[in-house]
């Protein structure tokens, strides 16, 4: 079986967003000088060695819907905190939190960066084809919108709506224009400046111009 990268099927949406140039009102800076400063604030790090594909244990329970859960990624460009949507995606959030707690995301990269659209990570192999070795499903609501700061799970085109492994993306467009096919795991509550810095390291090939590494992840509840 040929493993294909988990890409978002939204070519027209990408062209539309990039063609319009986006809205920089909260993008963390203006003009080439600000862009260069943002990219420079990311640490120069080496590409981590690929980790084994699969091998993670699927969670057997779900998170407590009466509590609030946040996953914080420490990256080479700064921290990103994500508030999990436990009620909207109970299976996805339980998996995402467990993978974070178990160190699955440690020393992995944002392997796909599409300026004006999304930044994508969570693949242990760094190739765009890896995952935890299992899947969960939380079909999103028909009116789901993938707007700036939303964190959702990537999947292959042939997989059912709401299918998730470990690969996730953070929307950087005002509205990515995606169909309601991708499980929404939560939204960024702190660190959009970090997301912007990561986005600035994207390229037309969708490959980062230098490594952006997730150095560690923590889960907090309240």
C-alpha positions as protocol buffer text, in pm:
chain_id: "A"
residue {
  index: 1
  type: UNK
  ca { x: 0 y: 0 z: 0 }
}
residue {
  index: 2
  type: UNK
  ca { x: 135 y: 342 z: -99 }
}
residue {
  index: 3
  type: UNK
  ca { x: 128 y: 595 z: 184 }
}
residue {
  index: 4
  type: UNK
  ca { x: 35 y: 940 z: 58 }
}
residue {
  index: 5
  type: UNK
  ca { x: 90 y: 1269 z: 241 }
}
residue {
  index: 6
  type: UNK
  ca { x: -208 y: 1393 z: 439 }
}
residue {
  index: 7
  type: UNK
  ca { x: -289 y: 1708 z: 250 }
}
residue {
  index: 8
  type: UNK
  ca { x: -591 y: 1935 z: 268 }
}
residue {
  index: 9
  type: UNK
  ca { x: -798 y: 1916 z: -48 }
}
residue {
  index: 10
  type: UNK
  ca { x: -839 y: 2287 z: -104 }
}
residue {
  index: 11
  type: UNK
  ca { x: -630 y: 2397 z: -400 }
}
residue {
  index: 12
  type: UNK
  ca { x: -884 y: 2659 z: -504 }
}
residue {
  index: 13
  type: UNK
  ca { x: -907 y: 2788 z: -149 }
}
residue {
  index: 14
  type: UNK
  ca { x: -528 y: 2822 z: -130 }
}
residue {
  index: 15
  type: UNK
  ca { x: -517 y: 3017 z: -453 }
}
residue {
  index: 16
  type: UNK
  ca { x: -799 y: 3243 z: -340 }
}
residue {
  index: 17
  type: UNK
  ca { x: -643 y: 3318 z: -2 }
}
residue {
  index: 18
  type: UNK
  ca { x: -293 y: 3376 z: -137 }
}
residue {
  index: 19
  type: UNK
  ca { x: -423 y: 3581 z: -427 }
}
residue {
  index: 20
  type: UNK
  ca { x: -608 y: 3815 z: -193 }
}
residue {
  index: 21
  type: UNK
  ca { x: -299 y: 3864 z: 21 }
}
residue {
  index: 22
  type: UNK
  ca { x: -481 y: 3800 z: 350 }
}
residue {
  index: 23
  type: UNK
  ca { x: -554 y: 4040 z: 633 }
}
residue {
  index: 24
  type: UNK
  ca { x: -248 y: 4149 z: 830 }
}
residue {
  index: 25
  type: UNK
  ca { x: -442 y: 4342 z: 1093 }
}
residue {
  index: 26
  type: UNK
  ca { x: -336 y: 4095 z: 1364 }
}
residue {
  index: 27
  type: UNK
  ca { x: -50 y: 3928 z: 1185 }
}
residue {
  index: 28
  type: UNK
  ca { x: 218 y: 4058 z: 1419 }
}
residue {
  index: 29
  type: UNK
  ca { x: 392 y: 4302 z: 1184 }
}
residue {
  index: 30
  type: UNK
  ca { x: 390 y: 4497 z: 860 }
}
residue {
  index: 31
  type: UNK
  ca { x: 615 y: 4487 z: 557 }
}
residue {
  index: 32
  type: UNK
  ca { x: 940 y: 4305 z: 468 }
}
residue {
  index: 33
  type: UNK
  ca { x: 1130 y: 4433 z: 773 }
}
residue {
  index: 34
  type: UNK
  ca { x: 872 y: 4290 z: 1014 }
}
residue {
  index: 35
  type: UNK
  ca { x: 863 y: 3963 z: 821 }
}
residue {
  index: 36
  type: UNK
  ca { x: 1240 y: 3927 z: 843 }
}
residue {
  index: 37
  type: UNK
  ca { x: 1234 y: 4007 z: 1215 }
}
residue {
  index: 38
  type: UNK
  ca { x: 965 y: 3746 z: 1280 }
}
residue {
  index: 39
  type: UNK
  ca { x: 1156 y: 3475 z: 1095 }
}
residue {
  index: 40
  type: UNK
  ca { x: 1480 y: 3575 z: 1267 }
}
residue {
  index: 41
  type: UNK
  ca { x: 1318 y: 3531 z: 1608 }
}
residue {
  index: 42
  type: UNK
  ca { x: 1288 y: 3158 z: 1541 }
}
residue {
  index: 43
  type: UNK
  ca { x: 1586 y: 2964 z: 1674 }
}
residue {
  index: 44
  type: UNK
  ca { x: 1819 y: 2800 z: 1425 }
}
residue {
  index: 45
  type: UNK
  ca { x: 1777 y: 2429 z: 1495 }
}
residue {
  index: 46
  type: UNK
  ca { x: 1880 y: 2108 z: 1326 }
}
residue {
  index: 47
  type: UNK
  ca { x: 1633 y: 1884 z: 1150 }
}
residue {
  index: 48
  type: UNK
  ca { x: 1546 y: 1611 z: 1404 }
}
residue {
  index: 49
  type: UNK
  ca { x: 1593 y: 1248 z: 1314 }
}
residue {
  index: 50
  type: UNK
  ca { x: 1273 y: 1081 z: 1193 }
}
residue {
  index: 51
  type: UNK
  ca { x: 1081 y: 893 z: 1460 }
}
residue {
  index: 52
  type: UNK
  ca { x: 918 y: 554 z: 1397 }
}
residue {
  index: 53
  type: UNK
  ca { x: 582 y: 552 z: 1225 }
}
residue {
  index: 54
  type: UNK
  ca { x: 297 y: 423 z: 1441 }
}
residue {
  index: 55
  type: UNK
  ca { x: 343 y: 245 z: 1771 }
}
residue {
  index: 56
  type: UNK
  ca { x: 122 y: 471 z: 1985 }
}
residue {
  index: 57
  type: UNK
  ca { x: -153 y: 335 z: 2209 }
}
residue {
  index: 58
  type: UNK
  ca { x: -507 y: 447 z: 2135 }
}
residue {
  index: 59
  type: UNK
  ca { x: -673 y: 606 z: 2438 }
}
residue {
  index: 60
  type: UNK
  ca { x: -933 y: 392 z: 2608 }
}
residue {
  index: 61
  type: UNK
  ca { x: -1126 y: 679 z: 2768 }
}
residue {
  index: 62
  type: UNK
  ca { x: -1225 y: 1038 z: 2702 }
}
residue {
  index: 63
  type: UNK
  ca { x: -1148 y: 1368 z: 2871 }
}
residue {
  index: 64
  type: UNK
  ca { x: -1385 y: 1507 z: 3133 }
}
residue {
  index: 65
  type: UNK
  ca { x: -1624 y: 1743 z: 2949 }
}
residue {
  index: 66
  type: UNK
  ca { x: -1676 y: 1944 z: 3268 }
}
residue {
  index: 67
  type: UNK
  ca { x: -1308 y: 2047 z: 3268 }
}
residue {
  index: 68
  type: UNK
  ca { x: -1096 y: 2270 z: 3045 }
}
residue {
  index: 69
  type: UNK
  ca { x: -788 y: 2126 z: 2877 }
}
residue {
  index: 70
  type: UNK
  ca { x: -502 y: 2310 z: 2710 }
}
residue {
  index: 71
  type: UNK
  ca { x: -214 y: 2163 z: 2512 }
}
residue {
  index: 72
  type: UNK
  ca { x: 93 y: 2385 z: 2493 }
}
residue {
  index: 73
  type: UNK
  ca { x: 362 y: 2321 z: 2235 }
}
residue {
  index: 74
  type: UNK
  ca { x: 712 y: 2458 z: 2294 }
}
residue {
  index: 75
  type: UNK
  ca { x: 856 y: 2517 z: 1948 }
}
residue {
  index: 76
  type: UNK
  ca { x: 1175 y: 2661 z: 1806 }
}
residue {
  index: 77
  type: UNK
  ca { x: 970 y: 2975 z: 1726 }
}
residue {
  index: 78
  type: UNK
  ca { x: 798 y: 3008 z: 2066 }
}
residue {
  index: 79
  type: UNK
  ca { x: 500 y: 2858 z: 2247 }
}
residue {
  index: 80
  type: UNK
  ca { x: 151 y: 2782 z: 2115 }
}
residue {
  index: 81
  type: UNK
  ca { x: -139 y: 2703 z: 2350 }
}
residue {
  index: 82
  type: UNK
  ca { x: -446 y: 2521 z: 2220 }
}
residue {
  index: 83
  type: UNK
  ca { x: -777 y: 2502 z: 2406 }
}
residue {
  index: 84
  type: UNK
  ca { x: -929 y: 2160 z: 2330 }
}
residue {
  index: 85
  type: UNK
  ca { x: -1290 y: 2127 z: 2215 }
}
residue {
  index: 86
  type: UNK
  ca { x: -1371 y: 1829 z: 2436 }
}
residue {
  index: 87
  type: UNK
  ca { x: -1747 y: 1839 z: 2385 }
}
residue {
  index: 88
  type: UNK
  ca { x: -1731 y: 1887 z: 2009 }
}
residue {
  index: 89
  type: UNK
  ca { x: -1465 y: 1623 z: 1942 }
}
residue {
  index: 90
  type: UNK
  ca { x: -1439 y: 1381 z: 2238 }
}
residue {
  index: 91
  type: UNK
  ca { x: -1243 y: 1109 z: 2056 }
}
residue {
  index: 92
  type: UNK
  ca { x: -1005 y: 1347 z: 1880 }
}
residue {
  index: 93
  type: UNK
  ca { x: -926 y: 1551 z: 2189 }
}
residue {
  index: 94
  type: UNK
  ca { x: -862 y: 1240 z: 2401 }
}
residue {
  index: 95
  type: UNK
  ca { x: -617 y: 1116 z: 2139 }
}
residue {
  index: 96
  type: UNK
  ca { x: -449 y: 1454 z: 2090 }
}
residue {
  index: 97
  type: UNK
  ca { x: -398 y: 1502 z: 2464 }
}
residue {
  index: 98
  type: UNK
  ca { x: -264 y: 1151 z: 2514 }
}
residue {
  index: 99
  type: UNK
  ca { x: -20 y: 1183 z: 2227 }
}
residue {
  index: 100
  type: UNK
  ca { x: 102 y: 1513 z: 2374 }
}
residue {
  index: 101
  type: UNK
  ca { x: 137 y: 1365 z: 2724 }
}
residue {
  index: 102
  type: UNK
  ca { x: 319 y: 1059 z: 2594 }
}
residue {
  index: 103
  type: UNK
  ca { x: 582 y: 1268 z: 2412 }
}
residue {
  index: 104
  type: UNK
  ca { x: 466 y: 1161 z: 2067 }
}
residue {
  index: 105
  type: UNK
  ca { x: 497 y: 1516 z: 1934 }
}
residue {
  index: 106
  type: UNK
  ca { x: 836 y: 1586 z: 2096 }
}
residue {
  index: 107
  type: UNK
  ca { x: 1115 y: 1647 z: 1842 }
}
residue {
  index: 108
  type: UNK
  ca { x: 881 y: 1649 z: 1544 }
}
residue {
  index: 109
  type: UNK
  ca { x: 844 y: 1929 z: 1292 }
}
residue {
  index: 110
  type: UNK
  ca { x: 598 y: 2153 z: 1117 }
}
residue {
  index: 111
  type: UNK
  ca { x: 669 y: 1976 z: 791 }
}
residue {
  index: 112
  type: UNK
  ca { x: 419 y: 2166 z: 574 }
}
residue {
  index: 113
  type: UNK
  ca { x: 379 y: 2544 z: 577 }
}
residue {
  index: 114
  type: UNK
  ca { x: 148 y: 2712 z: 328 }
}
residue {
  index: 115
  type: UNK
  ca { x: 161 y: 3091 z: 381 }
}
residue {
  index: 116
  type: UNK
  ca { x: -184 y: 3241 z: 394 }
}
residue {
  index: 117
  type: UNK
  ca { x: -346 y: 2903 z: 457 }
}
residue {
  index: 118
  type: UNK
  ca { x: -214 y: 2663 z: 726 }
}
residue {
  index: 119
  type: UNK
  ca { x: 87 y: 2531 z: 912 }
}
residue {
  index: 120
  type: UNK
  ca { x: 85 y: 2152 z: 955 }
}
residue {
  index: 121
  type: UNK
  ca { x: 272 y: 1920 z: 1192 }
}
residue {
  index: 122
  type: UNK
  ca { x: 236 y: 1608 z: 1401 }
}
residue {
  index: 123
  type: UNK
  ca { x: 401 y: 1356 z: 1169 }
}
residue {
  index: 124
  type: UNK
  ca { x: 666 y: 1151 z: 1353 }
}
residue {
  index: 125
  type: UNK
  ca { x: 844 y: 1071 z: 1025 }
}
residue {
  index: 126
  type: UNK
  ca { x: 844 y: 1426 z: 893 }
}
residue {
  index: 127
  type: UNK
  ca { x: 737 y: 1302 z: 550 }
}
residue {
  index: 128
  type: UNK
  ca { x: 368 y: 1388 z: 561 }
}
residue {
  index: 129
  type: UNK
  ca { x: 269 y: 1020 z: 561 }
}
residue {
  index: 130
  type: UNK
  ca { x: 322 y: 920 z: 925 }
}
residue {
  index: 131
  type: UNK
  ca { x: 86 y: 880 z: 1215 }
}
residue {
  index: 132
  type: UNK
  ca { x: 25 y: 710 z: 1549 }
}
residue {
  index: 133
  type: UNK
  ca { x: -81 y: 374 z: 1407 }
}
residue {
  index: 134
  type: UNK
  ca { x: -452 y: 419 z: 1482 }
}
residue {
  index: 135
  type: UNK
  ca { x: -739 y: 649 z: 1389 }
}
residue {
  index: 136
  type: UNK
  ca { x: -1028 y: 820 z: 1563 }
}
residue {
  index: 137
  type: UNK
  ca { x: -1340 y: 979 z: 1415 }
}
residue {
  index: 138
  type: UNK
  ca { x: -1536 y: 1287 z: 1523 }
}
residue {
  index: 139
  type: UNK
  ca { x: -1743 y: 1410 z: 1232 }
}
residue {
  index: 140
  type: UNK
  ca { x: -1756 y: 1791 z: 1243 }
}
residue {
  index: 141
  type: UNK
  ca { x: -2080 y: 1984 z: 1233 }
}
residue {
  index: 142
  type: UNK
  ca { x: -2202 y: 2072 z: 881 }
}
residue {
  index: 143
  type: UNK
  ca { x: -2154 y: 2443 z: 954 }
}
residue {
  index: 144
  type: UNK
  ca { x: -1796 y: 2401 z: 1079 }
}
residue {
  index: 145
  type: UNK
  ca { x: -1567 y: 2684 z: 969 }
}
residue {
  index: 146
  type: UNK
  ca { x: -1192 y: 2673 z: 950 }
}
residue {
  index: 147
  type: UNK
  ca { x: -1095 y: 3027 z: 1040 }
}
residue {
  index: 148
  type: UNK
  ca { x: -778 y: 3181 z: 1175 }
}
residue {
  index: 149
  type: UNK
  ca { x: -656 y: 3006 z: 1489 }
}
residue {
  index: 150
  type: UNK
  ca { x: -868 y: 2692 z: 1446 }
}
residue {
  index: 151
  type: UNK
  ca { x: -674 y: 2369 z: 1500 }
}
residue {
  index: 152
  type: UNK
  ca { x: -799 y: 2069 z: 1303 }
}
residue {
  index: 153
  type: UNK
  ca { x: -676 y: 1725 z: 1205 }
}
residue {
  index: 154
  type: UNK
  ca { x: -542 y: 1636 z: 860 }
}
residue {
  index: 155
  type: UNK
  ca { x: -663 y: 1328 z: 677 }
}
residue {
  index: 156
  type: UNK
  ca { x: -635 y: 1157 z: 340 }
}
residue {
  index: 157
  type: UNK
  ca { x: -901 y: 1241 z: 81 }
}
residue {
  index: 158
  type: UNK
  ca { x: -1042 y: 889 z: 76 }
}
residue {
  index: 159
  type: UNK
  ca { x: -1093 y: 872 z: 453 }
}
residue {
  index: 160
  type: UNK
  ca { x: -1433 y: 947 z: 608 }
}
residue {
  index: 161
  type: UNK
  ca { x: -1501 y: 1300 z: 736 }
}
residue {
  index: 162
  type: UNK
  ca { x: -1361 y: 1357 z: 1084 }
}
residue {
  index: 163
  type: UNK
  ca { x: -1093 y: 1087 z: 1060 }
}
residue {
  index: 164
  type: UNK
  ca { x: -783 y: 1173 z: 1263 }
}
residue {
  index: 165
  type: UNK
  ca { x: -439 y: 1033 z: 1329 }
}
residue {
  index: 166
  type: UNK
  ca { x: -172 y: 1260 z: 1476 }
}
residue {
  index: 167
  type: UNK
  ca { x: -123 y: 1519 z: 1203 }
}
residue {
  index: 168
  type: UNK
  ca { x: -284 y: 1854 z: 1277 }
}
residue {
  index: 169
  type: UNK
  ca { x: -292 y: 2195 z: 1118 }
}
residue {
  index: 170
  type: UNK
  ca { x: -343 y: 2549 z: 1243 }
}
residue {
  index: 171
  type: UNK
  ca { x: -536 y: 2781 z: 1012 }
}
residue {
  index: 172
  type: UNK
  ca { x: -357 y: 3108 z: 933 }
}
residue {
  index: 173
  type: UNK
  ca { x: -606 y: 3237 z: 674 }
}
residue {
  index: 174
  type: UNK
  ca { x: -899 y: 3455 z: 782 }
}
residue {
  index: 175
  type: UNK
  ca { x: -1112 y: 3172 z: 643 }
}
residue {
  index: 176
  type: UNK
  ca { x: -950 y: 2868 z: 478 }
}
residue {
  index: 177
  type: UNK
  ca { x: -1269 y: 2788 z: 288 }
}
residue {
  index: 178
  type: UNK
  ca { x: -1243 y: 2417 z: 367 }
}
residue {
  index: 179
  type: UNK
  ca { x: -1539 y: 2178 z: 365 }
}
residue {
  index: 180
  type: UNK
  ca { x: -1659 y: 2032 z: 696 }
}
residue {
  index: 181
  type: UNK
  ca { x: -1441 y: 1722 z: 656 }
}
residue {
  index: 182
  type: UNK
  ca { x: -1175 y: 1775 z: 920 }
}
residue {
  index: 183
  type: UNK
  ca { x: -1217 y: 1710 z: 1292 }
}
residue {
  index: 184
  type: UNK
  ca { x: -1170 y: 2031 z: 1489 }
}
residue {
  index: 185
  type: UNK
  ca { x: -956 y: 1963 z: 1794 }
}
residue {
  index: 186
  type: UNK
  ca { x: -962 y: 2317 z: 1934 }
}
residue {
  index: 187
  type: UNK
  ca { x: -831 y: 2667 z: 1881 }
}
residue {
  index: 188
  type: UNK
  ca { x: -522 y: 2869 z: 1961 }
}
residue {
  index: 189
  type: UNK
  ca { x: -571 y: 3076 z: 2275 }
}
residue {
  index: 190
  type: UNK
  ca { x: -214 y: 3204 z: 2309 }
}
residue {
  index: 191
  type: UNK
  ca { x: 82 y: 3213 z: 2075 }
}
residue {
  index: 192
  type: UNK
  ca { x: -65 y: 3331 z: 1745 }
}
residue {
  index: 193
  type: UNK
  ca { x: 251 y: 3542 z: 1720 }
}
residue {
  index: 194
  type: UNK
  ca { x: 442 y: 3213 z: 1721 }
}
residue {
  index: 195
  type: UNK
  ca { x: 212 y: 3078 z: 1450 }
}
residue {
  index: 196
  type: UNK
  ca { x: 288 y: 3387 z: 1240 }
}
residue {
  index: 197
  type: UNK
  ca { x: 662 y: 3338 z: 1287 }
}
residue {
  index: 198
  type: UNK
  ca { x: 630 y: 2978 z: 1173 }
}
residue {
  index: 199
  type: UNK
  ca { x: 420 y: 3082 z: 874 }
}
residue {
  index: 200
  type: UNK
  ca { x: 690 y: 3325 z: 765 }
}
residue {
  index: 201
  type: UNK
  ca { x: 924 y: 3028 z: 714 }
}
residue {
  index: 202
  type: UNK
  ca { x: 697 y: 2877 z: 448 }
}
residue {
  index: 203
  type: UNK
  ca { x: 771 y: 2863 z: 77 }
}
residue {
  index: 204
  type: UNK
  ca { x: 590 y: 2805 z: -256 }
}
residue {
  index: 205
  type: UNK
  ca { x: 688 y: 2437 z: -231 }
}
residue {
  index: 206
  type: UNK
  ca { x: 500 y: 2417 z: 103 }
}
residue {
  index: 207
  type: UNK
  ca { x: 828 y: 2307 z: 266 }
}
residue {
  index: 208
  type: UNK
  ca { x: 976 y: 2523 z: 543 }
}
residue {
  index: 209
  type: UNK
  ca { x: 1289 y: 2711 z: 446 }
}
residue {
  index: 210
  type: UNK
  ca { x: 1449 y: 2583 z: 765 }
}
residue {
  index: 211
  type: UNK
  ca { x: 1338 y: 2336 z: 1034 }
}
residue {
  index: 212
  type: UNK
  ca { x: 1061 y: 2434 z: 1274 }
}
residue {
  index: 213
  type: UNK
  ca { x: 1068 y: 2189 z: 1563 }
}
residue {
  index: 214
  type: UNK
  ca { x: 814 y: 2101 z: 1830 }
}
residue {
  index: 215
  type: UNK
  ca { x: 1052 y: 2060 z: 2124 }
}
residue {
  index: 216
  type: UNK
  ca { x: 792 y: 1942 z: 2376 }
}
residue {
  index: 217
  type: UNK
  ca { x: 425 y: 1941 z: 2471 }
}
residue {
  index: 218
  type: UNK
  ca { x: 238 y: 1974 z: 2798 }
}
residue {
  index: 219
  type: UNK
  ca { x: -126 y: 1922 z: 2889 }
}
residue {
  index: 220
  type: UNK
  ca { x: -299 y: 2122 z: 3163 }
}
residue {
  index: 221
  type: UNK
  ca { x: -652 y: 2096 z: 3298 }
}
residue {
  index: 222
  type: UNK
  ca { x: -867 y: 2326 z: 3505 }
}
